[in-house]
Amino acid sequence: MKIYSRPVHGSINPNELKILGLKKENLLDFSANISPIEPPESVWEDIQSVDLRSYPDPECLEIRESISKYISNLSYQIPIERIFVGNGSNEILHLISRIYLSKKSTVLIMTPTYGEYEFACRLAGASVITFNANVDSDFRWDFREVSNLIKIKKPKLVIICNPNNPTGLYCKRNEIDILAKASINSGTMFILDEAYLSFVAKPWDSLSLLNYSNIILVRSMSKDYAQTALRLGYALASENVVSNLRAFQPDWSVNSFAQKTGISVLEDKEYLLNARKVVFSSKNYLKKALTELGLDTVDSDANFLMIRVENATRWRMLLLNKGLVVRDCTSFGLPNYIRVGIRVIEECKLLVKAIAEVAQDTLSEFN
């Protein structure tokens, strides 16, 4: 059996800190893309109320009902039979790969993007085709070309992240429609990962895409509500797809803490509004401040920014030595970019100060 290297992710690596002699509590983590404000206060009460002696509900019934109520609108009612809850969106992606892929399968992935897609598909034995964005066109894809590729290759899966990680590009409705139609005509399943949708300023309603039987929408609650330690995500799809996912998911995969807090946070009407305000304000500050430092940033509709630097790996280490963790985008195939998650503005000011110092230091080396 072939062993594949695990993809690189953001967040602080405890083993790295141990080697470097650093302490987590002394660092600010800009490498992970989660809500910039603390989790809802209700989370802590919910955690304490969980009966540790009882097994989690393997059907996730109550939280599926809560999600149905939360996302359904006048135009689209999403019944619980079309909702699947997983141990983070990551589990959902791996389950999809296990169910629908084999050694004869081909997958098309829109890149640069989240490394777990390719990892999950290759673990299932599939061949992976990538379609790269145009760096000179703000990391946009040529959707007509992608559509033609789908028609020619007829992949088993097409995967796109929207807004995309790490670029922050948010595709338009008509662009996604092009891929969705090409996919259904080619007998291809189309996965739209919307992990960062909650932090888009003006999102379009993607629920209508579920009119296509081959569409799976994947969303993350861990990122939305700053509770990544609990692991919670969900997929919206046809009843048949949801049934297949459930058949392959281990019982009790989603723990009781995640289910309980998930139900609670969906009832908090103010939390996401407040988190979005912080994201928009801090992102605007960061873009302006970095531009004044002479650094280029990539336009982003998500809760993170990519910054162009000379050497991403070196910049990450220099900033880490100043107590700030950023994402080196070399693993995305972008060795001249770092990615920073949006935090509260006071912390963003510390980041700008550190970046200014690193920029000055690196400039001095060349003079």
N, C-alpha and C positions, 0 to 999 in steps of 0.2 A: 504493500500500500504506500502510495506516494505521500510524503509529509510536506505540507505547505507552511511557510512562515506566516505567523499571525500578522495581521495588518497593524500599523502604528496608529495609536489613538491619542487624543488630547488628554488632559488631566495630569496630575502630578504622579510620577512613578516612584513609589516608596524605595525600591531597590536603588534607583539612581541617587536619591537623596542620601541614602546610607553610604554609598560610595563617595559622594561629594562632601559628606559631613554636614548636610543641611537639615533643618527641621521644618516640617510642613507648616507649623504654626507661624513661622517667620516669612512665609511666602504669600504672594498674591497670585492666584491662578487665573491667567487670561487665556489659557490653552483650551478650556472647555466652554462650549456654547450653551449655557443654560440661563434661565431667568436671572437678572442681576440683583433681584431683591430676595430677602429671606423667604423661605416657604411660608405659606399661610399659617397663622398661629394655631388654627384648629388641628393641624397635623399632629402636634405633640400630644394633645388630648386624645386624638384618635388612636395613636400608637399605644398609649397607656390603657386604653379601653379594650384592646384585643385580648381574648382568652388564649393564652399560650398552650393550653391543653387541647384545644380544638383544631382539627385539620382545616385548612383553607377550603373554600368552596371550589371544587375543580371546574365547575361550569361558569364561575365568575358571574352568576346571574344578576346580582344586585348592581354591580358596577356596569354591566352591559345595559341594564335598564336606565341607569343614570346617564350613560353616554348617549343612548338613544334619545332621551329627553333633551339633553344638552345640545346635540348637533342637528336634530330635526327642525325643519322650518316649514313655513306655509307651502313652499313649493315641493319640498322633498321630505318624506317621512322615512326614517331609517329604522326598521324593526330590529329587535335584538338578534333575530336569526341571521342578520347580515353584519353582525358585529363580532369580532374575535378579539379577545384580550390576551396579551402576552407578557412575558417577563422582559419588558422593554421591547422596542421595535426590532432590536437585534435578533431576539428569538424568533420573531415572525419571519424575518428575512431568511434565517436558516431553515425554518420549517418549510417555507415555500420552495427553497432549493431542494430539500430532501424529497418533497412530494412530487415535484414536477420535472426534475432534471435527472438525466442519466448520462452515461458515457457517450451516448449518441447525440446528446443535446448541444445546441449552440445558444449562447446568451449574448445579447448586445447591451453594453453598458455605456452610458454617456459620461465621458470623462473630461477633465479631472474631477474625481468625486470620492466619496466615502469608500475606503478600502475594503470594508466588510462585504460589499456586494460581490466582488470578484472572489474573495476568500471563500464565501459560502458556496458560490457556484462551482468553484474548482474542487471543493471538498466533495461535492455531489458527482464529480467526474466530468462536468460539462466543459466544452471549449468556450473561450471568452473572446468576443470581438469588442474592441473599444472604438468609439467615435469621439475624437478630440475636439474640444471647443477651439475657436479661433482667438488666440491671445491678442491679436491686433484689433479684434472687434469686441472688446470688453468681455471676452470669454463666452461669447454667444455661439450657438450651434447653427448650422445650416439645416433647417428642419426638412427641406425638400430632399436634400441629399440623404439624410437619415431615413426618410420615408422610402426612398428608392432602395436603400440598403436592406431595409426590412422586407421589402417585396422580393428582393433577389435571394437573400440568405434565409428568409423565413425562420428566424430564431425562435426558440421555445419561449424565452422571456426577453423583454426589453425593460431596462431599469433606468429611471431618471430620478434625481433628487431635485425637488422644487419647493422653496429656493435651494439652490445647490450648495453643497459643502465641498470645497472651501471657498468658492468664488462669491457666493451670495446672490448669484443670478436668479431672478424670478421670471420664469417663462410665462408668456401670455397665453390666454385661453386658446386662441386660434392655433398657436404653435403646438400645444399639447394635443389639440384635436387632430392635427395632421398625423401625429404619431399614433394616437388611439385608433384612427380609422385605418391606417396602414397595418396596424397590429391585428385588428379584428379580421381584415381581409386576408391576412396571411396565417391565420390560426395561431396567433402569438398572444401570450399573456403579457399584459402591460402593467408594470408596477410603478406607481407614483409615490415616492417617499416624501411626505410633507412634514418631516420632523420639526422644521423651523417655521411652519406656516403662521403660527400665532404671533410672530414678530414682524410680519409683513405689514406695511402701513396701509395698503389698499389691496387686499387679496380678492380674487374672484372666487365665486362659489364653485368648488370642484365636485360637490355632491352629485350634480347632474351627470357627471362622467360615469356614475354607477349604472346609467342606462345601458352602457356597454357591458356585456356579460363577462368580458375578458379583463376588466379593470380591477386592480387592487389598490386602494388608498391606504398608506401606512402612516400612522401618526404617533407622536411621542408625548406622553404626559410627564415623564421624568424631567424633560427639559423645560416644559411649559411652567412647571410649578417648583422648580429647583429642588427636586427630590430624587436625584439620580441614584442615590444609595438604595432606594426601594425598588427600582426597575419596574416601569409600567408603560406599556404602549398598546395600541390597538390597530386593527385593520378593518376596513369596510370593503365588502365584496359581495358576490352572489352567495346565496345560501349554500350552494354546492361547494364553493371554495372554502367558506367558513366551516362547513362540516368536515372537509378534508383536513383543514388545519387542526381542528379539534381532535380528530382521530390520531394524529401524529404527535400531539402535544402531551408530554408526561402529566399525569395527575398532580395537582397541587403545585404546578409550575409557578403560578402567581401567588405569592404569599399573602397572608391575611392582613399584614400591615399595609401592603401596597393597595389591596382591594379596599380596605377601610378608608385610607386617606384619599384614594382616588375618588370615591363617592363624595367625600366631604369637600374637596377642593373644587369640584364641578359646581357645587352650590354657592361657592364664593364668587359673587358677581363683580367684585371690585378688584380682585387680585391681578388678573391679567391686564385689566385697564391700567393699573398702576405700573406693572412691569413694562408694558409697552411704552408708557410715557418716559420712563427712565431710559429705555433702549434708544428711543428716538432722540432724546435730548443728549445723551452721552455720545451717541454715534455722530451727531452733528458736530459736537465739540471736538471729538477725536479727528474727524476728517479735516476740519478747519485748522486745528493745531498742527497736525502732521504735514499739511500742505505748506504751512508757514515755515516748517522746518526743512522744506524742500523735498519731502518724501511723497511718492505717488501711492495712492490707495485705489483699490478697485471698487467701483460702485457696487454697493451691496444692499439688497432688500431684506437681509436677514440680521440676526443679532450678533454679527461678527464682521470684521474687516480684514482684507488681505493688504499687506504693506510690502511694496517692492524694496528689497535691500540687495546688497552686493553678494552676501553669503549667508543664507538663512540659518545654517547649522551654527556658524560662528556667532551670529547675532543672538540666537537663542541662548547660547552659553554665556555670552556677555551680560545679557539681561537676567539670566538665572543667578549670576553672581551678584546682581543688584537686588535679588529677592523677588523677581518677577518671572513667571512662567508663561511663555508664549508657544505657539505651535509652529514648528519647523515644517514647511510645506514640501520639503524635498521628497517625502514619501508619496506625495500626490503627483510627483514629476515636475515640481515647481521649486527648484533649488534657490531661486532668487526672491522668494516670498516667505513672509511669516504671516500667521493668522492670529488675530487677537479677538477674544470674546468681549462683548460689551458689558462693562460693570458700571456701578454707580459713578457719578462724575468725579467725586473726590478721589477715587481710586484710579480713574482714567487720567487724572492730572499727575498722579505719581508715575504712571506709565509714560506719559509724554515727557516728563522730566528725565526719566531713565533713558528713553530713546534718544533724547537730545544729547545726553552725555555720551552714549555709545556712538552716535553719529559723529560727534566732535572728535572722539578718540580715534575712530576709524579714518576720519579725514586727515587727522594729524599724522597718521602712519604713512600716508601717501605724499605728504609734503616734506 
